[in-house]
Amino acid sequence: MSASPAQLAAALPQTQCRRCGYEDCEAYAQAIAHGEAEINRCPPGGAEGIERLARLSGRPPLPLDPSCGEEAPRALAVIDEAWCIGCTLCIQACPVDCIIGAPRQMHTVIDDQCTGCELCVLACPVDCIAMEPVTPGCTGWTAWSPAQADAARARYEFRQERLARERHEHETRLAERAAVPPRATLTQTTPGVNDAATPAAGSTVPSDDAARRRATIEAALARARAQREKHAPGS
């Protein structure tokens, strides 16, 4: 009898790295359980992880699929403070909320909570994040423990619940604003004042939050470019 998705998920390291091609470890376990995915798509679990999935699923072991990556020592994300521009994109990308910081301030990684997923590296616009091996000579489940997997899964689930709550609160605020009757149209206008404040028909006005976020990131990128040019050889 084949294992349940929950049993298969428990055999995965819960790094939530998406290298398997699925949104998270649970989605990958679901795909295995339904015969939609092979058991050899998890580099963080490595060869031992494949053996575990093989025993649970009743399938024969397979070599790790190279398209998903290679089995390697566990790595820790390290942020170069000199180049961090405080854009918060790495914070948004981290699946376990282990990066802390604020807009336009340097960010840092909570070492003992980092799963080595590398998603923050892909998100960083100035390449200031590097992955440093922290388990030389140990890969797969020899570099990761069930306790660490359980803790990572708990942090991931907590983050998902937080994001869902924030989306619900945002949608509620939008619905409440939409329910408020529009203000009455002014019968008189002051040339050059009211006309400028009123958007043209059919135009789109970005939200204040989105505009500020975009401006912050653009300014930070400009500062980073200026710093790179200043320190470039021959400058």
N, C-alpha and C positions, 0 to 999 in steps of 0.2 A: 504494500500500500504506500503510495507516495506521500511525502510530507506536506503539511499545510504551509501556506505562505508565511505564517508567524514562525514556524520552525525553521524555514529556510532563511528568513530575515535574521533570526538569532545566530545563524552561521556566518553572517556577513559582518564585516568590521565596523559598519555604521559611520564611515568617514564622510558619506554623502558627497562623494567627489564627482559623480556623474560620468566617470570614465566608462562605465558599462553601457552608456547610451540612454540611461533612464533618469528620471527626475531625482530619484533618491533610492536608498537601499531597499525600502519597502516596495517601491514600484518594480524594482528588478526582481525581488523575491516573488511578487505576484506574477510576473511574466514567466519565471521559471516554473512556478506551480501550474500555470495554464499551458505549458508547452510552447510558449512564444519566444523563449530565449534559451541559449545554451548556458551551461554552468561555469563556463571558463572566461567570463568577462569582467572579473574583479581583480585588478592588479594589487590593491592593498591587501587582499586576502591571500594572494599568491597561490602556490601549489597546494599548500595545506588547506586553504579555503576551498579550492576545487574539490579536494578529497572529501571534505565535510559535506559539501553540496551533493557530491556523487553518492555518498552513503545515504543521505536523507531522501534524495530523489529516485534512487535506484538506477541511475544512469552511469555509464562508464566514465571514468576520469578522462579529461582532455587536456592537452597543453594549453597554457594561457593564450588567449587570442591576442596576437601582437597589435591588432588595430586598436586595442583598448589601452595599450601601454605595456610596460615591463614591471616585473616584480623587483622592488628596490628597497633599500633601507627607508625607514620612516623619516620624513623631513619636517622641519619646522619653518613656518613663515617668519621672515625677519624683515622689518621695515627700516630702510635707510632714512634716519631722521633728517639728514641734510637735504634730501630730495623730496620728502613727503610734502605735498601741497595742501593737505587737509580737505580733499574733495569728497571724502566719505564713501566713495564707490567701493572700496574694499570692505567697509563695514556692511554695506548693503549686500555684498556678494557672499560674505561669510555665512555658511549654513548653521553654525553653532554659536554665533554671537561671541566669538572669542577675540574680536578686535574692538578696542575702545578708543574714543577720541571725539572730537567735535569739529564742525565745519571750520576750515582755515586754521586748524591746529594739528600738530603732529599726532599721528595715530600709533598705537602700539599693540602687540599681540600678547595675549595671556598664554604663556608658553605651555602650561600643563593642560590647556583646553584645546589647543590646536590639533586638528586631525590630519594635517598635511594634505588637504584636498586640492590645494593650488588654485582654487577659484578666485582668490584675491589677486593672484599674480596676473590672471587674465583680465581682471577688471581695472587694474592700476593704469592710468593714462600716461604716467611718467616713468614706468619701469623701475620703481624704487623698492620693490619687494622681491626678495630672493628666498629660495628654499634651501635650507641647510640641513644635511643629514644629521640625525641625532642618535641613530642606532647602527653604527658601522658594523658590518658583518651579520646583522640580523635583518631579515626581511619577512614580509607577510605576517602571519600570526605569531612569529617569534619576536617581532618588533612591536607587537600590539597585544593587549590583554583583553579578556572578556569584560573585566571591570571598566577598562577604558572605553570599550565599545558600548557598554550599557550607559556610561556617563555621557558619551557623545550622542547617543540616541535620545536620551532625556533632554539634553540641551537643544537638539534639533526639533523635537516635538514641542518644547516650550516656545521656541522661536516661531514655529508654524502657528501655534495658538495665538501668540502675540500679534503676528501679521494679520491673521484672520480678524482678530478683535479690532485692530486699527482700521482695516478695510471697512468693517461694519460701521464703526464710528464715523468714518469719512462719508460713507454712503448715507448714513442717517443725517449728517449735517447738510449734505447736498439736497436731500429730500426736504428737509426743513426750510432751507432757503428757497427751494422751488415752490413751496406752499405759501410763501409770503407774497401778498398781492404787490404788483409793481407800483412804484411811486407815481403819483399823478404827474402828467406832462406839464412843464412850466409853460404858462401862457406868454411870458415874455422872456427873451433871452438877451444876454449881453454879448454883442459881437466880439469875437476873439477870445471869449471866455467859455461860454456854454458850448459853442461849436467845437472847440478843441477838446472839451472833456467828454463829448458824446461820440462814441464810435460810429463809423459809417455803417449803413445797413448792410448786413451780410458779412461784416468783418468779424474776425475772431480775436478776442482779447485773452491772452494767456493769464492764468491765475498768478497772483502775486508770489506765492510760494515757488511755483515753477520758474517764474522769471528770475527771482532772486537766486535760486539754485543754479540756473544756467549761467547767470552773471558771475556767481562765485567761482564756478568751475572754469569759466573762460579766463577770469582774472588770474586764477591760480596757475593755469597752464601758461599764461603769458609770463608770469614771474619765473616759472620753471625754465621756460625757453631762454629768458634773459640770463638766468644763472648759468645755464649750460654754455651759452655763447661767451659769457664772461670768463669761464674757466676752461674754455676750449684751448687746445694747443695753438700758440701763435697769436692769441688774442691780446 
